[in-house]
Amino acid sequence: MDVVETNRIGYAGGAVDVLVDTAGWDASRPQLWPSVGMYPCYDELLYDLMTLDEVRNTAYRTALERTAPGRSALDIGTGRDLNWAIEAVAGGATEVIAVEGMPETYEMARERLADLEWGDRIKLCQGLSTDLNLDRRAELCVSEIIGDIGGAEGAAVVLADARRRLTTPDAVFVPDSCATFAGAVCFDDIFGGDTGFFAESLDLLSQAFTIHNGPFDVLLGVANAGPDALVTDHARLEQLEFNGDLAVTGDTSATLTVRRPGRVDGLLLWIELRCLPGGEPVNSLTMRTNWMPVYLPLFERPRQVRPGDRLDLGFRYAPAEDGVHPDYSVTACLHTADGEAGGEHHVRHRPTDFRAHPVYERLFPAR
């Protein structure tokens, strides 16, 4: 039975047709999601997935048990459940300033705080940390504003500002670092033919289109994809050092080498997050976590490749017009025995393209 169908989804101001995967939850097969943290959008399902993410939770909890005792803490992007504010207090923090910028999420966090017996050690603030002023600088900063592309939610600018204005010179930041890696893949070979957005993710898609006043080529998240999807080796494109030299712009080049016969039409990007220096990383490609790899299309059609072929990449990012969230740009040149092929892709915080690539033409069929 065909599990992919065309649905019409609404957003404020209109509606759009979209391909939908109706097969239901199945962790053994890849699922396509809109990756929306950079826009930003959240719903109850996404918050539940984050709260139940034991890979992430264990990494943060271990770091806070080591860093929180005796320190005052700042929690940026505390979320619905105040996860890291609560863990910081449980780990021995003297007090926590918890900041949440999304109004609806702030109200849910406020209700959560009211139910805590020792909630007087947490002060909840609504707004952006970049607009916040503190009477006393924090000695620990914990945040979960890491995107499926590490810096996509503005972590570099936000945490550089926190380091400069809101924390003591020797403050500890959790997480410690985040790297974004890339390898070449073929979209159709990941999904084995036609696919659509996971049905339970359509609310996030509607939210994103409402926020941006219409449909656009949303960043594509690929849940349940593993290293076997890669046709090439991999390379690091972005490195964020939250306890070191934190750059808000980047210009990286890398070469990927084909390691098996196959097809290539784009990149899979994933993160490796370390909550403590030298600690065990959270890897969104090899571990089951709420972060997921994202697919970036490069070529109009899949290109046949053989071992030894190479893909040269240029990767650039800088803050977008809002001064916080980055715009990303990828350029590529594929070198094979049959010649060269060029491609590019842009991930913008304020996206404008819609159905600009064959993958998106299929996912959003025209009437």
C-alpha positions in Angstrom: 0.0 0.0 0.0 1.3 3.5 -0.9 2.1 5.4 2.3 2.9 8.7 0.6 -0.1 11.0 -0.2 -0.7 14.6 -1.0 -2.2 16.7 1.8 -3.2 20.4 1.8 -1.9 22.1 5.0 -2.9 25.5 6.1 -0.9 28.4 7.5 -2.0 32.0 8.4 -2.9 33.5 5.0 -3.1 30.5 2.8 -2.6 26.8 2.2 -0.1 24.6 0.3 0.0 21.0 -1.0 2.7 18.8 0.6 3.7 15.2 0.3 3.1 13.3 3.5 4.4 10.0 4.8 1.5 8.3 6.5 3.3 5.1 7.6 3.5 6.1 11.2 6.3 6.1 13.7 9.0 3.5 12.8 12.5 4.0 14.1 13.8 1.5 11.6 13.2 3.7 8.6 14.3 7.2 7.7 11.7 10.0 8.3 11.6 13.4 6.8 11.0 16.4 9.1 11.1 20.1 8.7 14.1 21.3 10.7 12.7 24.4 12.3 14.8 25.5 15.3 16.4 28.3 13.4 13.0 29.9 12.4 12.0 29.2 15.3 9.1 26.8 15.9 8.3 24.3 18.6 5.2 22.2 19.5 4.3 19.7 22.2 5.7 16.8 20.3 9.1 18.4 19.8 9.3 19.4 23.5 8.3 15.9 24.5 11.1 14.5 22.3 13.6 16.8 23.9 12.6 16.1 27.4 12.7 12.3 26.8 16.0 12.4 25.0 18.2 10.5 27.5 21.3 10.8 25.3 21.1 14.6 25.5 19.9 14.6 29.1 22.7 12.4 30.4 25.3 14.5 28.7 24.0 17.7 30.2 23.2 16.2 33.6 26.8 14.8 33.9 28.2 18.2 33.0 26.1 20.1 35.4 26.8 17.8 38.3 30.5 18.6 37.8 30.2 22.4 37.1 27.2 23.7 39.0 28.1 23.2 42.7 28.5 26.5 44.4 28.1 28.6 41.2 25.3 31.0 40.2 23.9 30.0 36.8 22.3 31.5 33.7 20.1 29.2 31.6 19.6 30.6 28.1 16.6 29.2 26.2 15.2 27.3 29.2 12.3 25.8 27.4 8.9 24.5 28.5 10.2 22.2 31.2 13.1 24.3 32.7 15.3 21.2 32.2 18.7 22.7 32.8 17.6 25.2 35.3 16.3 22.3 37.4 19.4 20.2 36.8 21.6 23.1 37.7 19.9 23.6 41.1 19.8 19.8 41.7 23.6 19.8 40.9 24.3 22.4 43.5 23.9 25.8 41.8 23.2 28.6 44.3 20.7 30.3 42.0 19.6 30.2 38.4 18.4 33.0 36.1 16.4 31.1 33.4 15.6 33.0 30.2 13.0 32.1 27.6 12.2 34.2 24.6 9.1 32.6 23.1 6.0 33.9 24.9 3.9 30.7 24.8 6.9 28.6 26.0 7.5 31.2 28.8 4.0 30.7 30.0 4.4 26.9 30.1 7.7 27.3 31.9 6.1 29.7 34.5 3.4 27.1 35.2 6.1 24.4 35.6 8.1 26.7 38.0 5.0 27.2 40.2 4.9 23.5 40.8 8.4 23.2 42.1 8.9 23.1 45.9 12.3 24.8 45.6 11.4 27.1 42.8 12.6 30.2 44.7 16.1 29.3 43.6 15.1 29.8 40.0 14.2 33.3 38.6 12.4 33.0 35.3 12.7 35.9 32.8 10.8 36.4 29.5 12.8 37.8 26.6 16.1 37.4 24.9 19.3 37.1 26.7 20.8 39.7 24.4 18.4 42.2 25.9 19.0 41.1 29.5 21.0 42.9 32.1 22.1 41.2 35.4 22.9 42.8 38.7 25.5 40.1 39.3 27.3 38.2 36.6 26.7 34.4 36.4 29.5 31.9 37.1 28.0 29.2 34.9 26.1 29.5 31.6 24.0 26.6 30.4 22.1 26.6 27.1 20.3 24.4 24.7 20.2 26.6 21.6 22.1 24.2 19.4 20.6 23.5 16.0 20.6 20.5 13.6 23.3 22.6 12.0 25.2 23.5 15.2 25.0 27.3 15.0 21.7 27.6 13.2 19.8 28.8 16.2 22.2 31.7 16.8 24.3 30.0 19.5 27.5 31.8 18.4 26.2 35.4 18.7 24.0 34.7 21.8 26.7 33.0 23.8 29.5 35.4 22.7 27.2 38.2 24.1 26.7 36.2 27.3 30.4 35.8 27.7 31.0 39.5 27.1 28.2 41.0 29.3 26.5 38.4 31.5 29.1 36.1 33.0 32.3 36.3 35.0 35.6 36.1 33.2 36.2 32.6 34.5 32.6 31.4 33.9 32.1 27.8 32.7 29.8 27.3 29.6 27.8 24.1 29.1 28.0 22.8 26.4 31.7 23.1 25.8 31.7 22.8 22.0 29.8 21.8 18.9 31.1 20.7 15.6 29.0 20.3 12.4 30.2 17.6 9.9 29.2 16.8 6.3 29.3 13.9 4.0 27.8 13.4 0.5 24.6 11.4 0.0 21.8 10.7 -2.5 18.3 11.8 -1.2 16.4 9.1 -3.1 18.8 6.4 -1.9 18.3 7.3 1.7 14.5 7.0 1.4 14.3 4.3 -1.3 12.0 6.2 -3.6 9.1 8.6 -3.0 8.9 10.1 0.4 7.0 12.9 2.2 7.2 14.7 5.5 6.4 12.6 8.6 2.8 13.2 9.3 3.3 14.1 12.9 5.6 17.0 11.8 3.1 18.9 9.7 2.2 21.3 12.6 5.8 22.4 12.7 5.7 23.0 8.9 2.5 25.1 9.3 4.1 27.1 12.0 7.2 27.9 9.9 5.1 29.0 7.0 3.0 31.2 9.2 6.0 32.9 10.8 7.4 33.7 7.3 4.1 34.7 5.7 4.1 31.9 3.2 5.7 28.6 2.1 9.4 28.3 1.5 12.1 25.6 1.0 12.4 24.5 4.6 15.6 23.0 5.9 15.1 19.2 5.6 15.7 17.0 8.7 16.4 13.3 8.2 15.6 11.2 11.3 16.9 7.7 11.5 19.6 8.1 8.9 23.0 6.6 9.8 26.6 6.5 8.6 25.6 3.9 5.9 23.9 6.7 4.0 27.2 8.4 3.3 28.9 7.8 -0.1 32.0 9.7 0.9 34.1 10.3 3.9 33.2 13.3 6.0 34.7 16.6 7.0 34.1 19.3 9.7 32.5 22.5 8.4 31.7 24.4 11.5 33.4 24.5 14.9 31.9 26.4 17.9 34.1 26.7 21.0 31.9 28.0 23.8 34.7 28.0 26.4 37.2 29.3 23.9 37.5 31.5 20.9 33.9 31.6 19.7 33.7 32.9 16.1 30.4 34.2 14.8 31.5 34.0 11.1 33.2 31.2 9.3 34.8 30.4 5.9 35.8 26.8 5.5 36.9 24.6 2.6 37.0 20.8 2.6 37.3 17.9 0.2 35.2 14.8 0.4 36.5 11.6 -1.2 34.1 9.0 -2.5 34.6 5.7 -0.7 32.1 3.4 -2.5 30.3 3.3 -5.9 27.0 5.2 -5.8 25.1 8.4 -6.5 25.5 11.9 -5.0 23.1 14.8 -5.2 23.6 16.6 -1.9 25.1 16.7 1.6 24.1 15.3 4.9 25.1 17.5 7.8 25.2 16.5 11.5 26.5 17.7 14.8 28.9 16.4 17.5 28.2 18.1 20.8 30.5 17.9 23.8 29.0 19.1 27.1 32.4 18.8 28.9 35.9 19.3 27.4 37.1 15.9 26.2 33.8 14.4 27.2 31.8 11.8 25.3 30.2 13.5 22.4 26.5 13.5 21.4 26.5 12.6 17.7 23.3 13.2 15.8 24.3 10.8 13.0 25.2 7.8 15.1 23.0 8.2 18.2 19.2 8.4 18.6 18.7 11.9 19.9 16.3 14.8 19.2 18.9 16.5 17.0 18.8 15.0 13.5 21.0 15.2 10.4 19.9 17.7 7.7 20.0 17.3 3.9 21.2 20.1 1.6 20.6 19.5 -2.1 23.4 20.5 -4.4 22.8 19.1 -7.9 19.7 19.1 -10.0 20.0 15.3 -10.5 21.9 12.5 -8.9 25.5 12.0 -10.2 27.2 8.6 -10.5 30.4 8.4 -8.5 33.2 5.9 -8.0 35.8 5.4 -5.3 38.4 8.1 -5.5 36.1 10.8 -7.0 36.1 13.9 -5.0 33.8 16.7 -3.9 35.3 20.1 -3.1 33.2 22.2 -0.7 33.2 25.8 0.3 31.2 26.6 3.5 30.5 30.1 4.7 28.3 31.5 7.5 27.7 34.9 9.0 24.9 36.6 11.0 21.8 37.3 9.0 20.0 40.7 9.0 18.7 40.1 12.5 22.3 40.0 13.8 21.8 36.7 15.6 20.9 33.8 13.4 23.4 32.8 10.7 22.9 32.5 6.9 24.8 29.5 5.5 26.2 29.2 2.0 27.6 26.0 0.4 29.3 25.7 -2.9 30.5 22.4 -4.4 32.4 21.1 -7.4 32.3 17.3 -8.0 35.2 15.8 -9.9 34.7 12.5 -11.6 36.1 10.6 -14.6 33.2 12.0 -16.6 34.0 15.6 -15.9 33.1 18.3 -13.3 29.7 19.4 -11.9 29.0 22.5 -9.8 26.3 23.1 -7.3 25.3 25.3 -4.4 22.8 25.7 -1.6 21.8 28.5 0.7 20.2 28.1 4.1 18.9 31.5 5.1 17.3 32.6 8.3 14.8 34.6 6.3 14.2 32.2 3.4 12.8 33.4 0.1 13.1 30.4 -2.3 10.1 28.1 -2.8 10.3 25.0 -5.1 13.7 26.1 -6.2 15.1 22.6 -6.5 13.7 19.3 -7.8 13.5 17.8 -4.3 11.3 20.7 -3.2 9.2 20.5 -6.4 8.4 17.0 -5.4 7.7 17.6 -1.8 5.4 20.6 -2.6 3.6 19.5 -5.8 2.0 22.3 -7.8 -1.7 22.1 -8.5 
